[in-house]
């Protein structure tokens, strides 16, 4: 009967489709990993991986073995989840994902307080785009994630945290800066700088401004960026504008907030931020502690924001 360690090796090879990378991931030598995989195949009497293909392919028999290996490893992890929920003390391990347009702005607000308040919780944080986070959650390779909802995923539970309004960031002396608020319709003819594809905030920006997916700020410049700070820098250059979620505006210089930032009219285009996890989630105490700490550490403007004052922009 294959051991849990051998099952871990099988799943690593399946994920990486490369024995060398799988060995690095499992912190063993490639010959040792290959020997253990071969031992499992000999014991079961089937070939799991077709080594003649590049990248390595899984055989039809191997698919069934890997599916069952995934079930076994999930059930094994549940033992530790159940143990962490026993008693009043909050402890255990939580693998948390977060999207790039939230990570630099939300994590600094709560991470120190959470660490000090719950010293027996080991929090491992990974940054990925939404599509990858959903995949990892469904594969049980993440416990929970901080991202933008609604997702429309039946197997994922969404726990609302807050609404985050969008602001327009404009270059110096732009005509709209004379106004107290602007209507999203007024931006249709302007030049919008965007994040690259894969970021859910890019899709929301396009929806707010009613632009097509092929929109460019400059017709002869194709630019991709995963950084809101880079977009701010482009606007400072004096051409076009961009949109920023409220937490990102807290990183701006006070002069920029006063001279370059303008809110939208109510209901303000906003994104809904949530903690999400699979429906088989067992680390309830840790997730509740995380949820409570995040909400406690939010700026007052986000805590008090009511649904009637915002219009949630879907991904």
C-alpha positions as CSV (number, residue, x, y, z in Angstrom):
1,X,0.0,0.0,0.0
2,X,1.5,3.4,-1.0
3,X,2.5,5.7,1.9
4,X,1.2,9.2,2.3
5,X,4.7,10.5,1.3
6,X,4.6,8.5,-1.9
7,X,1.1,9.9,-2.7
8,X,2.5,13.4,-2.1
9,X,5.3,12.6,-4.7
10,X,2.7,11.3,-7.2
11,X,0.6,14.5,-6.9
12,X,3.7,16.7,-7.2
13,X,4.7,15.0,-10.5
14,X,1.2,15.3,-11.7
15,X,1.2,19.0,-11.0
16,X,4.6,19.8,-12.3
17,X,4.7,17.2,-15.2
18,X,8.4,17.1,-14.6
19,X,10.4,14.8,-12.2
20,X,13.1,17.4,-11.5
21,X,10.7,20.2,-10.5
22,X,8.5,17.8,-8.5
23,X,11.6,16.6,-6.6
24,X,12.6,20.3,-5.8
25,X,9.0,20.9,-4.6
26,X,9.2,17.9,-2.3
27,X,12.8,18.7,-1.1
28,X,14.3,15.4,-2.2
29,X,16.7,14.3,-5.0
30,X,15.2,13.4,-8.4
31,X,16.6,9.8,-8.3
32,X,15.0,9.3,-4.9
33,X,11.6,10.6,-6.1
34,X,11.8,8.6,-9.3
35,X,12.6,5.4,-7.3
36,X,9.6,6.0,-5.0
37,X,7.2,6.6,-8.0
38,X,8.5,3.4,-9.7
39,X,8.0,1.5,-6.4
40,X,4.3,2.6,-6.3
41,X,3.8,1.6,-9.9
42,X,5.4,-1.9,-9.3
43,X,3.3,-2.4,-6.2
44,X,0.0,-1.4,-8.0
45,X,1.0,-3.2,-11.2
46,X,0.3,-0.2,-13.5
47,X,2.1,2.6,-15.2
48,X,1.0,5.9,-13.8
49,X,3.2,8.3,-15.8
50,X,4.2,8.0,-19.5
51,X,7.8,9.1,-19.4
52,X,8.2,9.0,-23.2
53,X,6.2,12.2,-23.5
54,X,7.5,15.7,-23.0
55,X,6.0,17.0,-20.7
56,X,5.3,13.8,-18.8
57,X,1.7,12.5,-19.4
58,X,-0.6,10.6,-17.1
59,X,-1.9,7.3,-18.3
60,X,-5.6,6.4,-18.2
61,X,-4.9,4.0,-15.3
62,X,-2.8,6.7,-13.6
63,X,-5.7,9.2,-13.8
64,X,-7.8,7.0,-11.5
65,X,-4.9,6.5,-9.1
66,X,-4.2,10.2,-8.9
67,X,-7.8,11.0,-8.3
68,X,-7.9,8.6,-5.3
69,X,-4.6,9.9,-4.1
70,X,-6.0,13.4,-4.0
71,X,-9.0,12.2,-1.9
72,X,-6.7,10.4,0.5
73,X,-4.5,13.5,1.0
74,X,-7.6,15.7,1.5
75,X,-8.9,13.4,4.2
76,X,-5.5,13.3,5.9
77,X,-5.4,17.1,6.1
78,X,-8.8,17.1,7.6
79,X,-7.4,15.3,10.7
80,X,-5.3,18.4,11.5
81,X,-8.2,20.7,10.8
82,X,-10.4,18.9,13.2
83,X,-7.7,18.9,15.9
84,X,-7.2,22.7,15.5
85,X,-10.9,23.2,16.3
86,X,-10.8,21.3,19.5
87,X,-10.8,23.5,22.7
88,X,-11.1,27.2,23.1
89,X,-7.6,28.2,22.0
90,X,-7.3,29.3,18.3
91,X,-4.4,27.5,16.8
92,X,-3.4,25.6,13.6
93,X,-2.2,26.2,10.1
94,X,-4.0,28.3,7.4
95,X,-2.9,28.7,3.8
96,X,-4.4,31.9,2.6
97,X,-4.5,33.3,-1.0
98,X,-4.9,36.9,-2.0
99,X,-5.1,38.8,-5.3
100,X,-2.3,41.3,-6.2
101,X,-4.6,44.4,-6.2
102,X,-5.5,43.7,-2.6
103,X,-2.2,42.3,-1.1
104,X,-0.1,45.5,-0.8
105,X,-2.9,47.5,0.6
106,X,-5.0,45.1,2.8
107,X,-2.3,42.9,4.3
108,X,-0.4,45.7,6.1
109,X,-3.6,46.8,7.8
110,X,-4.2,43.6,9.8
111,X,-1.3,41.1,9.5
112,X,0.7,42.4,12.5
113,X,-2.3,42.5,14.8
114,X,-3.4,39.1,13.7
115,X,0.0,37.6,14.3
116,X,0.3,39.1,17.8
117,X,-3.2,38.2,18.8
118,X,-3.1,34.6,17.6
119,X,0.5,33.4,18.0
120,X,-0.4,29.8,17.6
121,X,-1.8,30.2,14.2
122,X,0.7,29.6,11.4
123,X,-0.5,31.8,8.4
124,X,1.0,31.0,5.0
125,X,0.0,33.7,2.4
126,X,0.3,33.3,-1.4
127,X,-0.4,35.9,-4.0
128,X,-2.2,34.8,-7.2
129,X,-4.8,36.1,-9.7
130,X,-8.4,35.2,-9.1
131,X,-8.6,32.4,-11.6
132,X,-5.6,30.6,-10.0
133,X,-7.0,31.1,-6.5
134,X,-10.3,29.5,-7.5
135,X,-8.5,26.5,-9.0
136,X,-6.3,26.1,-5.8
137,X,-9.4,26.3,-3.6
138,X,-11.2,23.7,-5.6
139,X,-8.1,21.4,-5.5
140,X,-7.9,21.9,-1.7
141,X,-4.4,23.4,-2.1
142,X,-5.6,26.6,-0.3
143,X,-7.7,26.9,2.8
144,X,-9.1,30.3,2.1
145,X,-8.6,33.4,-0.1
146,X,-9.1,37.2,0.0
147,X,-10.5,38.3,-3.3
148,X,-13.3,40.1,-5.1
149,X,-16.8,38.6,-5.2
150,X,-19.3,37.5,-6.3
151,X,-17.6,34.5,-8.0
152,X,-20.6,32.4,-8.9
153,X,-18.8,29.2,-7.8
154,X,-21.1,26.6,-6.3
155,X,-18.3,24.9,-4.3
156,X,-17.1,28.1,-2.7
157,X,-18.5,29.9,0.3
158,X,-18.2,33.8,0.2
159,X,-18.0,35.7,3.5
160,X,-18.5,39.4,2.8
161,X,-15.9,41.8,4.4
162,X,-16.4,45.2,2.9
163,X,-17.2,47.3,-0.2
164,X,-14.4,49.3,-1.7
165,X,-15.3,52.3,-3.9
166,X,-13.3,53.3,-7.0
167,X,-11.8,56.7,-7.5
168,X,-10.5,58.4,-10.6
169,X,-6.8,59.4,-10.6
170,X,-6.2,62.3,-13.0
171,X,-3.2,64.3,-14.1
172,X,-2.5,67.7,-12.8
173,X,-5.0,70.5,-13.9
174,X,-7.4,68.0,-15.5
175,X,-10.8,69.7,-16.1
176,X,-12.6,67.1,-14.0
177,X,-10.6,68.1,-10.9
178,X,-12.7,71.3,-10.6
179,X,-15.7,69.1,-9.7
180,X,-16.5,67.5,-6.3
181,X,-17.7,64.3,-7.9
182,X,-17.9,62.9,-11.4
183,X,-20.3,60.6,-13.2
184,X,-18.8,57.4,-14.8
185,X,-20.4,58.4,-18.1
186,X,-18.1,61.4,-18.3
187,X,-15.1,59.2,-18.7
188,X,-16.1,57.6,-21.9
189,X,-14.0,59.7,-24.2
190,X,-11.0,59.8,-21.9
191,X,-7.8,57.7,-22.0
192,X,-7.8,54.9,-19.4
193,X,-4.6,53.1,-18.3
194,X,-5.3,49.5,-17.4
195,X,-3.8,46.5,-15.6
196,X,-2.9,43.6,-17.8
197,X,-5.3,40.7,-18.5
198,X,-5.9,38.3,-15.8
199,X,-6.5,40.9,-13.1
200,X,-10.2,41.1,-12.1
201,X,-9.8,44.9,-11.4
202,X,-9.0,45.3,-15.1
203,X,-12.3,43.8,-16.1
204,X,-14.1,46.0,-13.5
205,X,-12.4,49.2,-14.9
206,X,-13.5,48.4,-18.4
207,X,-17.1,47.8,-17.2
208,X,-17.2,51.0,-15.2
209,X,-16.1,53.0,-18.3
210,X,-18.1,50.9,-20.8
211,X,-15.0,50.2,-22.9
212,X,-14.3,47.1,-24.9
213,X,-11.5,44.6,-24.1
214,X,-9.4,46.0,-26.9
215,X,-9.2,49.5,-25.4
216,X,-5.8,51.2,-25.2
217,X,-4.9,54.5,-23.6
218,X,-2.7,55.4,-26.5
219,X,-3.7,53.9,-29.9
220,X,-0.1,53.0,-30.8
221,X,1.1,51.8,-27.4
222,X,0.3,48.3,-26.0
223,X,1.2,48.2,-22.3
224,X,0.7,45.5,-19.6
225,X,1.2,46.1,-15.9
226,X,0.3,44.2,-12.8
227,X,1.0,47.3,-10.6
228,X,-1.4,50.1,-9.8
229,X,1.6,52.2,-8.8
230,X,2.9,51.9,-12.4
231,X,-0.4,53.2,-13.7
232,X,-0.3,56.1,-11.3
233,X,3.2,56.9,-12.6
234,X,1.9,56.9,-16.2
235,X,-0.9,59.3,-15.3
236,X,1.6,61.6,-13.5
237,X,3.3,61.8,-16.9
238,X,0.4,63.9,-18.0
239,X,-1.6,61.6,-20.3
240,X,-4.8,59.7,-19.6
241,X,-6.1,58.6,-16.2
242,X,-6.7,55.4,-14.2
243,X,-9.0,54.1,-11.5
244,X,-7.9,53.2,-8.0
245,X,-9.7,51.2,-5.3
246,X,-9.9,53.2,-2.0
247,X,-7.3,51.2,-0.1
248,X,-4.8,52.0,-2.9
249,X,-5.4,55.7,-2.5
250,X,-4.2,55.5,1.2
251,X,-0.7,55.1,-0.2
252,X,-0.8,58.3,-2.1
253,X,0.9,61.5,-1.0
254,X,-1.6,63.9,0.7
255,X,-1.0,66.4,-2.1
256,X,-2.0,63.8,-4.7
257,X,-5.1,63.0,-2.8
258,X,-6.1,66.6,-2.8
259,X,-5.0,67.5,-6.3
260,X,-5.4,64.3,-8.4
261,X,-8.1,62.2,-6.9
262,X,-11.8,62.6,-7.4
263,X,-14.7,60.4,-6.2
264,X,-17.6,59.2,-8.3
265,X,-21.2,60.2,-7.8
266,X,-23.4,57.8,-5.7
267,X,-24.0,55.0,-6.0
268,X,-20.2,54.7,-6.4
269,X,-18.8,52.0,-8.5
270,X,-17.2,49.6,-6.0
271,X,-15.8,46.1,-5.6
272,X,-17.0,43.6,-2.9
273,X,-14.1,42.1,-1.0
274,X,-14.7,38.7,0.8
275,X,-13.0,35.8,2.5
276,X,-13.9,32.7,0.5
277,X,-13.3,29.0,1.2
278,X,-14.6,25.6,0.0
279,X,-17.8,24.2,1.4
280,X,-15.9,21.5,3.2
281,X,-14.0,24.1,5.2
282,X,-13.1,22.9,8.7
283,X,-11.0,25.7,10.2
284,X,-13.9,27.7,11.3
285,X,-12.3,29.3,14.4
286,X,-9.3,30.5,12.5
287,X,-11.3,32.0,9.6
288,X,-13.6,33.8,12.1
289,X,-10.6,35.2,13.9
290,X,-9.2,36.4,10.6
291,X,-12.5,37.9,9.5
292,X,-12.9,39.8,12.8
293,X,-9.4,41.1,12.8
294,X,-9.6,42.4,9.2
295,X,-12.9,44.2,9.8
296,X,-11.5,45.7,13.0
297,X,-8.5,47.1,11.1
298,X,-10.3,48.7,8.2
299,X,-10.5,52.4,7.7
300,X,-13.6,54.0,9.1
301,X,-14.8,55.0,5.7
302,X,-15.0,51.4,4.6
303,X,-16.5,50.1,7.8
304,X,-19.4,52.5,7.6
305,X,-20.1,52.1,3.8
306,X,-23.7,51.0,3.2
307,X,-24.8,48.9,0.2
308,X,-27.2,51.7,-0.9
309,X,-24.2,54.0,-1.5
310,X,-22.4,51.7,-3.8
311,X,-22.9,49.8,-7.0
312,X,-20.9,46.6,-7.0
313,X,-19.1,46.0,-10.3
314,X,-19.0,42.3,-11.2
315,X,-15.8,40.7,-12.3
